[in-house]
Amino acid sequence: MISNFSAIESFFWAAQLSSFRAAAELLNVSQPTISYRIKELEASLGISLFDRQGRGVELTSDGHALCAYVERMMSIASDIEANVSVRRHQTQPIRLGIIDSFAIICLPTLLKRIDKLHPNLRVSITTDNSHALAAKLSNGSIDLAILSTPPQLPGVELTSLGKQSISWVASPALGLGQQRLSAERFSQLRIFSTPAPSNLHYLILGSLGKDPALNLHVNECSSLALILTLVKEGLGISLLPERIAQQELAGGLLEMLSSDSFSLPPQDVFIAHNKGIINRSVKLMAALIHDVALESDYVYQA
């Protein structure tokens, strides 16, 4: 009979992170404590849950079978935390990861709403690309993230926030807006891109970099706001979320470019968190993000 929830929690995170050490760091206990809890769980169930391989661990077949039940247990525990302890005046701190486009469009409104509705909520914010944030989420260094077309990672739960349209944009001073540009013409222009492994970087290279004869002139910059400024100055072109450039496009400071060489599908945006996380602030924050994103037209519903 299982009577120790800490053993369940230790098993869950060791399984998610494939490491007793990483689970210990996440739960703020010693590695021997994790090992003891899991041995206790194995003894109570009469099965072996992990194969030890060097510094890492892998689930046994029995471990995989138990994992499905444990994920449900952790989800129930999260619901209890969110709904039963709602009367507490203090909320747990939350580590939030956001992509640059969300920071530009939505972060000021989100922080104002937090200050107004939940003044006791403490938020630590990390800005990075979706792939980097997904990795941070998977290893437990952040609690919640806004991600655009992220990689699939075990243990990370994705909830659709909406879609974003993206377009190539340039200053009208370059005289490109009335042309249907070839990939070769794109290769003659300076292209501003966020660094790999960002989605925009992959989209740029995927649409223009397939021909090895093309020698793309790509300048990498981690800030979408700075890229937008450089493009407005006519120093190059870029592929950007249309919402980021909405005011500039409406005011004639930027124009969209068209080409027969590629198609640009809308990008899916998600709210992401680790399965089984027990922090009622996560659900509270996810609801705030959803409302602010829709009110700000950051995404649209397909």
Disulfide bonds with the S-S distance in Angstrom:
none
